[in-house]
Amino acid sequence: MDLFENMQPNKLEIVKDAYLLKRYALANEKPLLMDLAQVISQAPLRHMMTKMGFAMSAAMTNCGELGWVSDRQGYRYDMKDPATNAAWPLMPVSFQQLATFAAAEAGFDDFVPDACLINQYQVGASMGLHQDKNELDFNQPIVSVSLGVPAVFQFGGLTRTDKTLKIPLVHGDVVVWGGQSRLNFHGIAPLKMNTHPILGAYRYNLTFRKAG
Ligand SMILES: O=C(O)CCC(=O)C(=O)O
């Protein structure tokens, strides 16, 4: 049976308080992609280290007041890019607006993110199941934008071993979760080889959070 049977075509409820907004980011695609390139040129993508000393599979950078970083000391938000000791690039207006509007579309009004983590996946790259728990206020939702080649988003429950739903994501899709699903485990299955006409062999993900 289709996971999203009997739903509106563009706004699909994944579980309570979690929505997939199909192709939602395409309305403002051009500025979004230009701003993405600009942010990456200011704060280049890099493979951060885990606490255990392994390089993360996705390459990452950030924009906004706070950036998510990982190194041998663990995960945290930092106002500065540890590679340069400079502030992260400002969050572009196209990013802010997309996050705020998408959150409202999913029922979370007045979301103003202060952190945008940018993940770049190449073929084979993945993100293991995890919870987003470094933020101060779990009443704030998470807005996650997919760009580039398709991927499979895994969305589970409140424990790591809960069954996960497998949600195919394509360029422009936005997933928003909060409320009862704010702390659900989620991840990305290894990226399959593919090519996007603008972004090439890569998938980019923008994850917006109110971290501080
Ligand atoms: O790439 C994605 O769609 C998910 C990213 C994610 O879960 C994260 O950055 O915490």
The ligand as an SDF file (V2000), in Angstrom:
LIG
                    3D

 10  9  0  0  0  0  0  0  0  0999 V2000
   20.3560   14.8340    4.7880 O   0  0  0  0  0  0  0  0  0  0  0  0
   19.2610   14.7410    5.3330 C   0  0  0  0  0  0  0  0  0  0  0  0
   18.2020   14.7270    4.7110 O   0  0  0  0  0  0  0  0  0  0  0  0
   19.1800   14.5980    6.8460 C   0  0  0  0  0  0  0  0  0  0  0  0
   20.2380   15.3840    7.5520 C   0  0  0  0  0  0  0  0  0  0  0  0
   20.1740   15.2180    9.0240 C   0  0  0  0  0  0  0  0  0  0  0  0
   19.4790   14.3810    9.5320 O   0  0  0  0  0  0  0  0  0  0  0  0
   20.9600   16.0700    9.8840 C   0  0  0  0  0  0  0  0  0  0  0  0
   21.7580   16.8920    9.3960 O   0  0  0  0  0  0  0  0  0  0  0  0
   20.8230   15.9450   11.1230 O   0  0  0  0  0  0  0  0  0  0  0  0
  1  2  2  0
  2  3  1  0
  2  4  1  0
  4  5  1  0
  5  6  1  0
  6  7  2  0
  6  8  1  0
  8  9  2  0
  8 10  1  0
M  END
$$$$
